[in-house]
Each structure stands twice: as structure tokens, then as C-alpha cells.
Amino acid sequence: MGERGAPMDLRTYLFEPLEGLLFVADITASEPGVLAGIKLALDRAAELGLFVLAHLSDGSSVEAGACVLKVRGTAEQIARAEEELLGCLGKPSGVAAAACRFATLAGGRARVVCGAWKKAPSEFRSRLREAVEIGGAHMRLLDEPFVYLDKNYVRMFGGISEALGRACSIDGRVVAVQVRGEGGPIAQEAVLAAGAGAGVVMVDTGSVEDLRQVVEALRRRSGDHGVRIAFAGGVTAERFEEAIEAGADIIDIGRAIIDAPLLDFRLDVQARDDERLCRN
């Protein structure tokens, strides 16, 4: 195929008889979920030279068989679309669907956040952050400006009081601190943190029993303790409801959202230059 020393691209050879023909293809969801990544898919479709006939928007709830994107192009463009556009949609939509499930379970009783996007490779982080928010969860512990002191800050400062003493000197920011029971009983650490000015106490052990102890200790300290209590550490759907019932105000979901399976999509050629709109 092609001249000696200059092999022809296989697709160019295969599609030679189809030169000049245009085809219409639908990308459809194979299962129900929440659509995310459509902006990236549209940008990539434009780069491929495809003409977009119809599409749904990010955040759309889709059922199995729903057409999310309809494109028209040459045979080679359609073949490349199958290789590239499905990848724009699958993982983000899986993450968005998982975030949506937890946000729905919470029903406004607790703030659902997912900070695990920070552990992903940098080139994927913006897509994951967007997918989390499309699904109805949050990527930040709080909406207002805050300072977060994790266990390593506490260790480097030599204790919770020392770390908070420095952080609380920053005006206009809520200070959140992670407690793990490393310097004493975890409930005692939480009371110490609240007394030192923490606005959020993060129980980052994954133990609902630890969470209960912290909630009870802070309530005993001041009745309506005024400190928001966050909970994290491998939280699953099974333990999510327990955490809410135990008194968590904020629940950080990590792998259960970020490691969610991709939502499956497929691309099917429908016709040659067919102008029909996709059925939603």
C-alpha cells in the first residue's frame, strides 16, 4: 500500500472508496447516569472537523439509549470520533454520576465534598473537579475562604494549639484542622481545637465511632458547639448514612467518587448524511 518507503495510513486506504461521502453517527449512553465532559467532546469534535448536529448539556440526566451527541463527518472523521470522543465522556460522567448519588443521599443534611481529585495526575484534575461539581458535590471543604491544617501541619508545629495559633492570626479565613487522635484521645483533640479557634474539625480516621465521640464531646463543651464537624477516611455508601446520623456536617468522599467506574457510551453510524435530530 502506497509507495515504497512511504506506507499509507491504513484508514486512508480502507476509506478510499468512501471519499466524498458523509455519515451521521450518534453517541448514546449504554446505562443511566449524569452527563459530564460534553464541552471537551465538542472541542475535540471541532478539532476533528466534525459537524455537530445536536447534543445534550453537562449535568443532563440520561437513560440507557439516550443520544448525547450527534455528529456528521467523513468516514475517517467518524472512525476517529469513536476513538476519541467516548474518552471525553466516559470517566467524567462516571464521576458525576457517583457525586450525584451521594448528593442525593445527603438530601441537604450534610455537605458532600470530594477532595480526592488532588491525588490524580495534574493533567486530569480540572476534568475531575468539573465532574464532581456537575454531579452536585463540592470540591472544597467550604465555600468561604479557609485555611486547612492537615496532620502534617500539626506535626510540624508541634501540636494542634500551636498550629491553630498561627493560622487563626490570618484575618477573614475559617480555620479547619484535622484530628486523628495522635496527641491523645480524639475527642480531647477536638475540644482543644475548638477552644483554640477552629471553625471546622475534620475527623479523618474513617471511624464513625470516632466521629460520635467528637460530636458528643463538642456538644458537652458548649451545647450548640458552633464548630462544623467534617468526616473523612474511605467513606462508602454504606457508611455515609451512619456518618450523617452521627452528626457530621461535612462528609468528604474520596475514592467512592473519583474511582467510580466510567459511564459506558457507544458510537453508532446511523446513515449517510442524515439530517435527523437525535432523540432525547
N, C-alpha and C positions, 0 to 999 in steps of 0.2 A: 504494500500500500504506500503510495507516494513515491517520490524519487529516492534513489539510493542515498543513504546518509541523512535523509530528512523524513522520518516517519510521520505519517499523517495521524492526527488525533483520531482515536477510534470512533468517537461520536461524530466527528465531522464526516468520516467515511460512511458510517451507518446511516446518517440522516441526509446524505447527498440526494437520494430520490425524493425527499420531502422538502427540499429547498423551495422557499417561497410560500409554503403553507403555514397557516397559523392555527393554533389549537387553544382550546379553553380547558382549564383544569380547576377543580375545586379542592381546597384543603378543608377537610372535615375532622371533627373530633370523634375519636373512637369510643370515648367514655365521657360521662358528665364531669363538669369541673368549672373552673374560673379561668377565663382567657387572660393571658399576660404575654408580653413580648411582641404584640402586633405592630408597635411603632418600629421596632428593629426589623421585623419581617417586611414591612412596607419599604423601609430604606434599602434593604437588601434586594427586594424585588425591582426597585428603580435602578439599582446598580446593574442588575442582570438585564435590564431593558424590557422588562415585562410591563404590560398594561394592566393596571388593577381595575377590575370591573365592579367589585363590591367587597366589603369587609366589615366585620364587627369591630367593636371598640374594646380596648383593655378594660377589664373588670366585668365584661359580659358573662353572665351565667349561661353555660352551654350544656346541651344534652347530647347524648351519643347520636351521631349522624348529622349534627348541625354544621353547616358550611360557615367557616370563619373567614375565609379569604378565597376570592375567585380571581384568577389571572388569565391573561391571554398572551401568547408568545409563540416563537418558533419552536420546533421540536427540541433543539438543543437548549433553548432557554427553559423550556418546561422540564427537561431532564435535570438541569442544574438546580431548578427550583425545588425539586424533590429532595436533592441532596442538601440544600442549604436553608430553605425556609422552615422546614419542620424543626430544625435545630434551634431556630429563633424562638419557637413557641413552646416546645415540649417541657423543658426544665422550668422556665419561669411560670408556666401555667400550673405545673405540679406544685411549686412553692406557693403560688397564690391560692390554690385550692386548699392546701393544708392550713395556711394562715386563716382562710375564711372559715374552715371548720372550727378552729379554736376560738375565733372571734364570735362565732355563732354560739358555741358552747358557753362562752362567758356571758353573753346576753347583757353586757353593760355592768356586770357585777364586779369585774376586775379588768384592769388594763392589760391587754396582751401585747407583749413585745418580743422581738426576736433580734438579739444582738449577735447571733452566730454568723451572720454574713461577714463579720470582720475576720473570721477564720478561713474564709475562702480566698483563693488566689485573687490578687488585686484586679486582674482584667475582668473578673466576673462579678465583682462586688456591686457595681451600680445596677446591674440587671437584677440581682437578688434583692437589693434594697427596694427597688421599684416593685418587684413581685410581692414582697411582704406587705407593702402598703396597699397595693391593688387588692390584696386579699382581705384587707380590713384590720390588719395588725399594725404595730408600730415598730420602727427600727431603733427608736431611742427610748430610754427609760422614762423620760419626762418630756413634755413639750417645752416647758420653760427652761431657761439656761441653768445648767447644773454642773457640778464637779463630782466625778466618780472616783472614789478611793477604793481600789481593789486590795486584795490580801497583800500584794507586793508593796504597795504604798505603805500600808500599815506596818509591815515588817521593816521596811527601810527607815520609817520614822521612829520605830521602836515601840509602837503601841497605838491604840485607837485614839486616845485623848490627844496625843502628840500630833497625829496626822490631821485630826479634825481641827485642832487649834490653829494650824496653818491654813487649812482650806477655808475655814469659816471667816477668815480675815478678808476673803475676796467678796466684795460687795455685789449684790444683785444675782447671786447664784445659790441655788439649793445645793446642799452637800449630801451626797449619798455615799454610804460606806458599807463595805462587805463584811459580814461577820460569819465566822466558821467555827467558833469555839476553840481557837488556837491559844488564846491567852487566858482561858478559864471557861466556865460554863457559858454556853452560847446565849442564854437568857441574860446572864450578867453582862456580857459584852454588849448586848442590845441596849440595856438600860444605861450603861456607860456611854454608848454612842449618842443616845437621845439626850442625855444630860450634857454632853459636850457640844450639842448644836446640830446633830444630824437631822436632816429633813426626811431622809429615806434610809431605812435599814434593810439591807439586802441579805436575806438568809440564803446563802449559796452552798448548801450541803445536799440538796435534793431530798432531805428528810422532812416529811410532813410533821413528824413528832417534834423536830427542832423548831419548825415554824409555829406549832401550837404553843410551845414553851415561850417563844419570843413574844407572841401576841399576848399571852396571859401576863407575862412579866411587865410589858409596857402598859397594859390596861391597869394592872395593880398600882403601877407607879403614878399614874395621873388620870385614871378614869378614861376620859377621851384623850388618848395619848398624843394626838396631833402629829404623830410621825407616821408616814406612809411605810407600809411593810411590803417589801418585794421578796419574791421567792424564785429560786432557780436551781438547776442541777439535774439535768436529764429528765425533765418533766415530760411525762407521756400523757396521752388522752385519758388513761385510766386514773392517773393521779391528779389530773387537772382539777376535777370536781372536788377532790379531797382538799386541795390547796385553797380553793375558794371558800369551802366550808370552814377551814381552819382560820380564815381571816386575812388572807393575802389580798392586798390592794393592787399589786402589780405582779404579773407572772411572766417570767422570761422563758420562752420556749426556744430551744436550740435545734438539735438535730431532728426533732419530730417535724419541724417546718423545713429547714434548709436541706435535709436529706430526704425529703419527700420524693417518691417516685415521679418521674416525668409523666405528664399527661400525654397520652398517645394521640397523634394526629396522622392522617394519611392524605396523600395527594392522588387524585384520580382524574385522568383525562376524560372530559365529557363529550367533546365534539370538535369539529373543525370550525373555527371562527364563529362559535355560537354566542349570540348576544344575551342569552337569558341571564337574569339575575339569580344569585344563589338564594335558596330557600332557607330562611332562619327558623 
